[in-house]
Amino acid sequence: MKDIDDVKADFGWSKRQVLTRVKALDSLIDGHLRTGKRGAILFTEDALRILSRLKSLENDGLSIGDAVEQMRRELSGDQGKGNPEDVTLDVGVDLTAELLKALYDRIEGLEAQLAEKDRQLREKDKQIEKFQDLLINRLPPAPPKPEMATEAGAGQSQAWTRTRSQKVSRWTRLVQLIKGR
């Protein structure tokens, strides 16, 4: 497989010209491109053959759009007057098998990555539980609750006393937060 710099050198095109042709070829070449590291476009041998055919049609005086249309007609076998055996676009017969193999390999790789991420996640969950237990064990015991006045104090209403006795202490809230409750 070749990257875009190799294709530039092989065909004498600039990067923009390569990308323009890839975009124009769209569905004709999509199945023959791969994505490399950091999203780099990689060209298979079949993609290079397609680009080579495009270049030969351009050298014959066709515009990019006309050349792509000509290639589409060649692939569909709808050349009108010509003999279907005259099709010169060689994209290979085993492309479907190659593509399926590449897809299965990609799926296996993704499944392996998923299994590894699941293992890492379970490991992190165990670490979190361990640190929660460690933190709970290191917390000093909660301070004793102050005795609640059975009668309202000076200037305090009975409603305030009831509300105060029903409140959860900040210490209890901290412990609940750490335990995740």
N, C-alpha and C positions, 0 to 999 in steps of 0.2 A: 504494500500500500504506500501511496505517496501523499505527501502533504501539499498544501497550496504553493509553497515555495518551489517544490520539485515540478509541479505542473506549470508554474510560470516559466521555469527554465526550459522545460521540454517543448512548450508550444510558443515561446517567445511573447507571451502576453503579460500584462501587468496584473497585479492582484485584483484591481477593479474589473478588468476585462474577464478574468477567470470567474469572479463572482457574478458578473452580468450574464455570462453564458450558462453558469449553473442555474441561475434563477430562470433564465429563458427555457432551459431544458426541463425544469420542474419535475413533472411526474416521470419523465423518461430516465432521469438520472438519480432520483431520490433513493431508490432501492439499492443503489450501488455506491452510496456515500456512507461513511462511518464517522462517528464523532470520537475524537481522541482526547488527550489530556487538555483540560482548560477549554473545551469546546472547539478544538481545532478540527477542521474538515479534512477527512482522509479519503482518498480516492482509490477504489479497487481497480483491478485490471479492466473490468468491464466498463467502469466509469471512464477510464482513460481511452478505451476504444470508442466510446460514444463521443467524447470530446475530439478525438482524432477524426471521426467521421464528420463532425460539425466543422472542423477546420478545413477539411477537404472540400466540403460544400461551399464554405466561405471563399476559399481559393478559386472556386469555379465561378464566383461572382454573385452568389446569393447573399442576401442580408441575413442577419442572425435569425430574425423571425421567419423568413422564407425557408431557411435551412432547417429550422426546427420543424416546421410544417412538413417539409419533404421527408424528414426522418420519421415523423409520426405516420405518414402515409406508407413509408417503407415497412415500418413495424406492423402496421395493421394489414399489410398485404394488399392495400387498396391503391395501387399505382396507376390504375386506369389502363393506359395503353401497354405498359411494359409487361414483361414476363415476371411472375412472382419469384422465379429463381434468380433474377437479376439483382435482388436486394443485397446490398453490400454492407449493411450494418451488421457487424458480428458482435452480438452481445452474449453469446454462449447459451448452451441448452440447459446446463445444470444450475442456472441462477436460482431457481426456486429452491432446490435442495441446499445450495450454499446459504441462501437467505434463511431458510428454516434452521439450519445448523447454527448459524450466527445468532438467531433469536433464542434458540434453546440454550446456547452457551451463555447468552446475556441473562436469561431467566435464572439459570443455575447460579451465576455470579451474584445476582440480586438476592436470591434465596439465601445464599451463604452469608451475604452482608446482613440480611435481616436476622438470621439466627445469631450472628455475632452481636448485633445491637441488642437483641433480646437478652442474651447472656450478660452483657454489660449492664443492662437495666436492672436485671435481678441482683447483680452484684452491688450496684449502687443502692438498691432498696435495702439490702442487708446492712450496708454501711450506715444508712440513715437510721435504721432501727437500732443498731449498735450505739450510735452517737446519742440518740434519744434516751436510751436506757442509761448510758453513762451520765448524761446531763441530769436526768431525774434523780439518779443515785447521788449525785454531788450537790443537789440542792439541799439547803438546810430545811429542817421541818418548818412548816407554816407556823407563824406566831399564833399564840392562843387567841381565840376570839375574845374581844372585850365583853365584859358582862353587859348585857343590854338592860337598860333601865326598865323596870316594870311600869314605872309611872313616868309621865312626861316630865322632863327637867324644866327648870325655870325658863319660861319664855318659849318652850317647845311644845308643839301640839302632839297629841296621841298619834295622829296620822304620820308624822315625821318619824316617830319611834318605830312604827310598824314597817315603814318603807326602809328604814335603815337596817332593820333586822333581816329583811328579805334580800338585801343586796349581797352580791358575791364579792369577796375581797379581791384586791388586785393580785395578791399572791396566788389565789386559786385560779384566777384568770390566766396568769402566767403559766402555771402548771398545765392547765387545759390547752393552752396554745402550743406548748412544747409537745404534749402527747397527741396533739392533732384532734382533739375532741371538740 
